[in-house]
């Protein structure tokens, strides 16, 4: 089983989008996919409950510590959505379980500053410090044609000890699909496939760590 832990020091950076889009990909791949939603907002849990019958189902559990004991034995992909502002104390119940840790970050000065401080905190976590838990950043809601997005990615690459595993373009498609309990991997139109390309580098990174 691969366990993908998604965490950030800020709210509104796209944690639940990251969790639900990856879940839709692995579900479409035929893998038994489970979301453990530890965020009080419950966005990922609600998304899974909205999935229609014509797409592969994703099981969602509320993110209490004991929820890890409720995982179906055939689970192949587990995604953990954590509360905004999580530090080591909030992440502790999930750190030993995690195969990889993803940190989404938006291209703004506030988000970059908060993320770099969060990265320093992550580096003090024993399992990460010992190199036992791979960590990667996901640059989210980018407008690649703007200097702001280009500068943000360059600053992250320069100052972070962790790699940028993906650069995801800003799109209303994620907002619209989340309200339907769907992801971009549930569709195969030409327009959606262009967005799917943004995720290939991240999926390859996760696979390499496993």
KOLLOPA-851621 format. One line per field, with one value per residue: x, y, z of N, C-alpha, C, O in turn; residue in one letter. Coordinates in steps of 0.02 Angstrom, whole numbers, plus 50000, padded with zeros to 5 digits. Atoms other than C-alpha are relative to their C-alpha. Example, Ala and Ser with C-alpha at 12.3 -4.5 7.8 and 13.67 -1.06 7.14 Angstrom:
n.u <- (50045:49958) .
n.v <- (49941:49941) .
n.w <- (50000:49997) .
ca.u <- (50615:50684) .
ca.v <- (49775:49947) .
ca.w <- (50390:50357) .
c.u <- (50045:49961) .
c.v <- (50060:50055) .
c.w <- (50000:50037) .
o.u <- (50097:49986) .
o.v <- (50059:50110) .
o.w <- (50033:50045) .
aa <- (a:s) .
END
This chain:
n.u <- (50042:49966:50036:49980:50020:50000:50001:49978:50008:50051:50062:50015:49944:50016:49988:50055:49997:49946:50023:50055:49979:49961:50047:50036:49953:49988:50063:50008:49950:50024:49971:50044:49977:50033:49981:50009:50006:49990:50015:50066:50047:50027:50011:49986:50052:50061:49990:50007:50071:50037:49982:50058:49993:49967:49927:49979:50010:49944:50023:49974:50006:49984:49930:49979:49943:50021:50023:49950:50015:50061:49986:50010:49936:49978:49985:49937:49981:50030:49984:50018:50011:49989:50026:49956:49959:49975:49930:49981:50049:50059:49980:49970:50035:49998:49933:49972:50039:49991:49948:49975:50034:50006:50014:50021:49984:50024:49948:50005:49947:50023:49998:49930:49970:50027:49977:49929:49998:50026:49947:49951:50030:50000:49932:49984:50035:49948:50003:49981:49929:49960:50010:50044:50065:49990:50042:49997:50045:50043:50018:50071:50036:49953:50014:49931:49982:49988:49936:50011:49996:49933:49955:50016:49971:49927:49982:50008:49947:49937:49997:50025:49959:50042:50013:50067:50019:50049:50022:50070:50029:50064:50056:50066:50023:49995:50056:50063:50002:50003:50070:50034:49967:49960:49934:49984:49985:50063:50019:49948:50004:49935:49985:49982:49937:49945:49989:49973:49928:49967:49994:49959:49936:50014:50015:49936:49960:50028:49984:49929:49987:50024) .
n.v <- (49940:49935:49950:49932:49951:49933:49954:49932:49955:49950:50024:49975:50009:50054:50067:50046:50010:50048:50065:50027:50014:50061:50055:50015:50035:50069:50037:50015:50051:50064:50013:49989:49935:49977:49935:49988:49928:49975:49928:49988:49979:50061:49992:50062:50047:49981:50015:50072:50018:49974:50033:50034:50072:50015:49997:50045:49973:49988:50003:49946:50009:49941:50009:50013:50044:50069:50014:50041:50070:50018:50006:50066:50034:49998:49932:49993:49930:49962:49928:49969:49927:49976:49932:49944:49980:50059:50006:50068:50031:50021:50050:50058:50064:50026:49998:50067:50034:49968:50020:49936:49941:49947:49933:49953:49930:49953:49952:49933:49989:50025:50073:50021:49989:50050:50066:50008:50010:50067:50046:50003:50041:50069:50027:50019:50062:50051:50045:49961:49982:50059:50019:50058:49980:49953:49941:49961:49943:49996:49931:50008:49943:49957:49970:50007:49945:49940:49996:50019:50074:50021:49981:50042:50066:49992:49990:50064:50045:49976:49998:50060:50060:50052:49986:49982:50060:49984:49931:50007:49937:49978:50017:50006:50069:50034:49977:50027:50073:50019:49996:50059:50060:50027:49972:49995:50066:50034:49979:50011:49951:49972:49945:50027:50036:49952:49990:50062:50000:49966:50046:50059:49997:50017:50072:50034:49991:50044:50069:50012:50006:50066) .
n.w <- (50000:50001:49960:50019:49949:50028:49944:50013:49944:50017:50030:50067:50047:50046:49973:50017:50072:50012:49976:50040:50069:49997:49987:50062:50045:49980:50007:50071:50016:49973:49935:49943:49977:49939:49974:49929:49997:49932:50000:49971:50052:50030:50072:50036:49980:50035:50071:50011:49992:50058:50062:50031:50012:50064:49991:49946:49934:49955:49930:49958:49928:49960:49983:49931:49996:50005:50068:50033:49985:50036:50072:50029:50009:50069:50019:50038:49998:49945:50002:49937:50005:49932:49988:50014:49943:49964:49982:49983:49954:50038:50049:49966:50007:50069:50028:50008:50052:50065:50048:50025:49974:50050:49973:50052:49986:50050:50021:49971:49951:49935:50000:50003:49934:49954:50020:49983:49928:49989:50021:49946:49947:50023:49999:49931:49984:50000:50058:50059:49991:50014:50070:50004:50028:50055:50000:50061:50006:50060:50015:50017:50027:50035:50065:50024:50045:49961:49964:49930:49994:50018:49945:49942:50011:49996:49929:49966:50022:49973:49927:49968:50007:50029:50070:50024:50037:50051:50008:50022:50023:49972:50044:49969:50007:49936:49958:50027:49993:49930:49979:50027:49975:50055:50012:50071:50027:50015:50067:50050:50054:50017:49954:49935:50006:49993:49928:49973:50011:49944:49943:50015:49964:49930:49996:50008:49939:49947:50017:49989:49929:49979) .
ca.u <- (50000:50060:50011:50016:50011:49964:50002:50028:50048:49915:49734:49667:49824:49742:49769:49597:49614:49778:49701:49543:49628:49755:49613:49518:49674:49708:49525:49519:49675:49574:49664:49571:49582:49541:49542:49569:49507:49579:49533:49389:49313:49291:49307:49386:49262:49118:49193:49203:49021:48968:49050:48917:48887:48968:49144:49247:49208:49329:49304:49321:49350:49347:49524:49529:49684:49585:49530:49694:49634:49476:49563:49503:49640:49645:49682:49814:49815:49784:49777:49777:49707:49770:49707:49776:49917:49971:50135:50225:50096:49951:50049:50119:49978:50011:50199:50247:50110:50159:50255:50274:50230:50167:50163:50056:50105:50028:50131:50113:50238:50131:50119:50303:50355:50238:50293:50478:50448:50347:50489:50609:50488:50473:50661:50663:50545:50651:50590:50611:50779:50842:50784:50655:50504:50519:50449:50404:50323:50179:50169:49982:49865:50004:49981:50138:50133:50153:50313:50236:50216:50385:50473:50382:50437:50616:50619:50552:50679:50820:50772:50690:50791:50644:50605:50458:50371:50237:50180:49990:49904:49760:49594:49411:49392:49450:49317:49178:49225:49246:49064:49017:49129:49238:49416:49501:49550:49367:49359:49452:49412:49556:49543:49548:49693:49799:49773:49810:49983:50023:50005:50118:50279:50200:50134:50307:50389:50270:50299:50488:50483:50382) .
ca.v <- (50000:50176:50310:50490:50618:50795:50938:51126:51267:51370:51343:51366:51302:51153:51007:50933:50962:50867:50724:50708:50720:50587:50480:50495:50442:50288:50239:50250:50140:50006:50024:50011:50192:50263:50442:50476:50654:50730:50908:50979:51052:50876:50928:50766:50662:50757:50739:50550:50543:50639:50522:50460:50280:50296:50321:50207:50233:50302:50256:50401:50390:50528:50560:50504:50411:50249:50267:50188:50028:50031:50022:49881:49749:49765:49952:49995:50185:50285:50475:50576:50754:50849:51010:51178:51237:51062:51044:50892:50865:50857:50752:50632:50503:50483:50505:50324:50266:50386:50330:50508:50683:50816:51002:51109:51292:51440:51569:51715:51796:51753:51571:51557:51630:51514:51363:51394:51409:51247:51162:51208:51129:50972:50952:50936:50787:50634:50522:50660:50715:50535:50527:50393:50494:50574:50751:50850:51017:51041:51215:51242:51361:51428:51547:51492:51641:51766:51826:51798:51611:51594:51689:51586:51421:51485:51542:51376:51279:51387:51389:51221:51064:50963:50945:51023:50866:50953:51121:51128:51261:51363:51302:51318:51136:51079:51184:51126:50942:50940:50991:50835:50715:50695:50728:50766:50583:50535:50616:50590:50746:50833:50986:50882:50777:50935:50960:50777:50806:50921:50774:50650:50712:50698:50523:50470:50544:50452:50289:50309:50332:50173) .
ca.w <- (50000:49957:50083:50020:50160:50106:50224:50227:50351:50261:50216:50041:49955:49870:49988:49956:49769:49771:49871:49766:49596:49644:49712:49548:49451:49554:49559:49370:49365:49455:49621:49786:49843:50015:50079:50263:50291:50450:50400:50500:50342:50273:50091:50032:50130:50052:49877:49894:49952:49796:49670:49547:49500:49328:49399:49512:49695:49825:50008:50130:50317:50446:50501:50680:50737:50748:50566:50512:50594:50488:50319:50208:50196:50007:50009:49878:49885:50045:50039:50200:50198:50351:50434:50380:50490:50536:50628:50693:50830:50706:50582:50711:50700:50513:50492:50520:50401:50261:50107:50041:50100:49978:50016:49899:49885:49794:49696:49816:49934:50086:50036:49992:50159:50255:50155:50180:50368:50362:50269:50408:50533:50427:50420:50610:50606:50641:50500:50371:50441:50425:50243:50280:50221:50047:50037:49881:49843:49722:49646:49629:49536:49428:49284:49190:49072:49216:49297:49470:49442:49357:49498:49632:49556:49538:49720:49781:49679:49747:49932:49963:50000:49934:49748:49657:49596:49493:49426:49412:49310:49380:49311:49353:49300:49472:49559:49444:49452:49641:49661:49562:49658:49504:49448:49285:49269:49259:49086:48923:48822:48734:48847:49006:48942:48932:49119:49153:49080:49227:49346:49258:49339:49512:49480:49419:49574:49692:49598:49607:49796:49816) .
c.u <- (50044:49957:50028:49971:50006:49992:50026:49990:49946:49937:49992:50054:49988:50013:49946:49997:50052:49977:49947:50020:50043:49955:49963:50045:50007:49937:49988:50050:49979:50029:49950:50026:49958:50027:49987:50002:50004:49986:49929:49949:49970:49988:50011:49949:49936:50006:49989:49927:49959:50015:49941:50016:50040:50076:50020:49995:50065:49972:50032:49986:50015:50067:50018:50058:49980:49978:50050:49988:49938:50011:49984:50067:50027:50016:50068:50027:49962:50024:49975:50000:50003:49973:50051:50039:50028:50075:50015:49948:49939:50017:50022:49961:50009:50071:50030:49966:50019:50057:50034:49960:50002:49979:49979:50015:49976:50054:49988:50053:49980:50007:50072:50034:49977:50026:50073:50009:49976:50052:50053:49974:50001:50069:50021:49964:50048:50000:50020:50074:50046:49992:49955:49930:50013:49949:50008:49949:49959:49981:49930:49971:50047:49968:50069:50024:50016:50068:49992:50007:50070:50049:49989:50032:50076:50023:49994:50058:50066:50005:49977:50048:49961:49983:49929:49979:49950:49985:49931:49971:49934:49945:49935:49973:50002:49942:49935:49995:49994:49928:49960:50029:50043:50068:50014:50016:49937:49975:50058:49994:50070:50020:50022:50067:50060:50014:50029:50076:50038:50015:50049:50066:49990:49987:50064:50042:49975:50019:50074:50016:49978:50046) .
c.v <- (50062:50050:50069:50048:50069:50050:50069:50042:50052:49965:50028:49991:49942:49931:49951:49988:49948:49929:49971:49985:49937:49939:49981:49963:49927:49958:49980:49947:49932:49983:50017:50061:50024:50069:50001:50076:50024:50074:50011:50022:49941:50003:49936:49946:50013:49983:49926:49978:50022:49961:49960:49927:49983:50011:49955:50035:50009:50000:50058:49985:50066:49988:49995:49951:49927:49981:49957:49926:49975:49991:49930:49967:50002:50071:50004:50071:50034:50072:50032:50076:50028:50071:50053:50019:49942:50006:49928:49966:49974:49944:49935:49935:49967:49993:49931:49961:50024:49969:50062:50056:50054:50065:50046:50072:50043:50052:50071:50008:49974:49924:49974:50006:49947:49931:49988:49991:49929:49948:49993:49956:49926:49968:49978:49936:49942:49958:50036:50017:49941:49976:49940:50016:50052:50057:50035:50057:49994:50073:49999:50067:50051:50030:50005:50057:50064:49998:49978:49925:49976:50015:49956:49931:50004:50008:49936:49953:50019:49990:49936:49941:49942:50018:50025:49943:50014:50074:49997:50068:50015:49984:49995:49928:49964:50019:49969:49925:49979:50002:49940:49935:49967:50033:50001:49932:49959:50017:49988:50048:50029:50055:49975:49964:50047:50015:49936:49997:50032:49953:49943:50000:49981:49926:49959:50005:49954:49927:49985:49991:49931:49945) .
c.w <- (50000:50038:49984:50051:49970:50056:49979:50063:49987:49973:49930:49948:49952:50025:49977:49925:49982:50019:49953:49928:49997:50012:49936:49950:50020:49997:49927:49976:50027:50068:50055:50038:50059:50018:50076:50009:50073:50006:50026:49948:49963:49926:49961:50016:49962:49925:49986:50005:49940:49935:49972:49984:49937:50002:50058:50069:50038:50071:50039:50073:50034:50034:50073:49999:49989:49929:49962:50012:49962:49925:49975:49986:49929:49975:49965:50002:50057:49995:50065:49992:50071:50008:49978:50063:50039:50013:50018:50044:49962:49951:50032:49992:49932:49973:49989:49944:49930:49959:49971:50032:49946:50033:49943:50021:49942:49983:50025:50054:50068:50003:49998:50068:50049:49984:50018:50076:50018:49981:50054:50057:49980:50005:50070:50021:49988:49937:49936:50003:49983:49928:49990:49973:49946:50002:49933:50003:49936:49990:49969:49976:49966:49937:49966:49957:50038:50035:50072:50010:49985:50057:50062:49993:50006:50072:50040:49984:50032:50075:50034:49991:49969:49927:49988:49953:49944:50000:49968:49981:50035:49950:50039:49996:50067:50046:49977:50012:50073:50026:49976:50027:49947:49998:49927:49969:49987:49930:49952:49942:49988:50048:50069:49997:50005:50073:50031:49991:50058:50058:49989:50039:50073:50009:49991:50063:50056:49986:50013:50075:50026:49976) .
o.u <- (50093:49897:50086:49910:50059:49944:50063:49950:49930:49941:50025:50053:50029:50022:49961:49979:50041:49988:49952:49997:50036:49965:49953:50023:49999:49940:49967:50037:50014:50023:49913:50079:49896:50087:49932:50054:49956:49991:49882:49889:49915:49944:49972:49929:49904:49959:49955:49905:49904:49981:49910:50073:50063:50109:49979:50013:50114:49927:50091:49931:50057:50081:50066:50067:50016:49969:50031:50008:49923:49963:50001:50114:50086:50023:50118:50088:49900:50084:49918:50051:49961:49961:50111:50014:50050:50114:49974:49935:49915:49975:50022:49993:49997:50081:50063:49996:50014:50110:50094:49904:50055:49935:50022:50011:49983:50099:49980:50077:50022:50030:50088:50070:50017:50040:50091:50053:50004:50058:50076:50012:50017:50076:50068:49980:50079:50052:50050:50110:50100:50022:49957:49892:50029:49889:50063:49898:49982:49941:49918:49993:50042:49925:50104:50084:50036:50093:50039:50041:50096:50092:50036:50061:50107:50074:50037:50087:50107:50058:49991:50075:49990:49979:49884:50004:49943:49992:49923:49974:49897:49952:49934:49925:49957:49915:49896:49941:49962:49910:49905:50006:50054:50081:49976:50012:49941:49923:50115:50017:50114:50078:50069:50106:50113:50072:50070:50111:50094:50060:50067:50088:50032:50012:50073:50074:50015:50037:50090:50058:50010:50033) .
o.v <- (50066:50057:50083:50056:50086:50047:50075:50025:50091:49912:50077:50025:49931:49884:49897:49934:49904:49882:49913:49936:49896:49886:49922:49918:49883:49898:49924:49912:49882:49926:50065:50059:50022:50082:49982:50107:50017:50103:49978:50010:49946:49969:49919:49908:49966:49959:49908:49933:49996:49973:49920:49905:49927:50009:49941:50093:49974:50039:50071:49963:50105:49933:50028:49914:49889:49922:49919:49884:49915:49979:49881:50000:49992:50082:49978:50082:50034:50084:50021:50106:50011:50106:50041:50014:49951:50026:49883:49906:49919:49901:49882:49883:49907:49964:49919:49918:49986:49952:50063:50046:50071:50066:50068:50089:50025:50064:50117:49958:49947:49897:49924:49961:49918:49891:49934:49953:49897:49897:49938:49919:49883:49909:49938:49907:49937:49948:50006:50012:49950:49926:49908:49971:50109:50045:50041:50051:49966:50099:49967:50121:50111:50000:50055:50068:50114:49944:49949:49902:49932:49974:49938:49906:49959:49981:49920:49921:49976:49973:49926:49931:49891:50077:50013:49937:49975:50108:49980:50116:49970:49997:49967:49911:49924:49976:49944:49900:49929:49963:49928:49880:49906:50082:49974:49924:49903:49992:49983:50033:50025:50060:50001:49967:50028:50026:49941:49967:50012:49965:49907:49948:49947:49895:49908:49957:49922:49891:49930:49950:49902:49886) .
o.w <- (50037:50024:49997:50056:49942:50095:49930:50105:50032:49941:49911:49897:49907:49985:49952:49903:49940:49981:49934:49899:49951:49982:49923:49915:49978:49982:49913:49927:50017:50090:50051:50069:50058:50014:50098:50001:50111:50060:50004:49958:49936:49900:49917:49972:49937:49895:49938:49969:49929:49885:50007:49989:49929:49951:50101:50076:50026:50087:50031:50091:50010:50057:50094:49951:49957:49913:49918:49972:49963:49888:50008:49966:49918:49915:49990:50001:50058:49990:50085:49976:50112:49959:49978:50119:50096:49970:50004:50036:49976:49936:49999:49981:49924:49919:49938:49913:49882:49986:49960:50055:49920:50076:49905:50079:49884:50024:49985:50081:50104:50053:50031:50089:50086:50030:50042:50097:50062:50015:50067:50088:50021:50022:50078:50073:49935:49906:49892:49953:49956:49908:49938:49955:49961:50013:49906:50037:49886:50029:49918:49995:49976:49906:49973:49950:50007:50052:50100:50056:50019:50073:50096:50041:50035:50092:50081:50028:50047:50101:50093:49937:49950:49911:50028:49898:49898:50050:49909:50019:50055:49890:50094:50030:50082:50082:50018:50030:50089:50070:50001:50010:49949:50033:49886:49908:49961:49909:49972:49887:50030:50067:50098:50045:50029:50091:50077:50032:50074:50097:50035:50063:50102:50056:50024:50083:50090:50032:50036:50093:50069:49990) .
aa <- (x:x:x:x:x:x:x:x:x:x:x:x:x:x:x:x:x:x:x:x:x:x:x:x:x:x:x:x:x:x:x:x:x:x:x:x:x:x:x:x:x:x:x:x:x:x:x:x:x:x:x:x:x:x:x:x:x:x:x:x:x:x:x:x:x:x:x:x:x:x:x:x:x:x:x:x:x:x:x:x:x:x:x:x:x:x:x:x:x:x:x:x:x:x:x:x:x:x:x:x:x:x:x:x:x:x:x:x:x:x:x:x:x:x:x:x:x:x:x:x:x:x:x:x:x:x:x:x:x:x:x:x:x:x:x:x:x:x:x:x:x:x:x:x:x:x:x:x:x:x:x:x:x:x:x:x:x:x:x:x:x:x:x:x:x:x:x:x:x:x:x:x:x:x:x:x:x:x:x:x:x:x:x:x:x:x:x:x:x:x:x:x:x:x:x:x:x:x:x:x:x:x:x:x:x:x:x:x:x:x) .
END
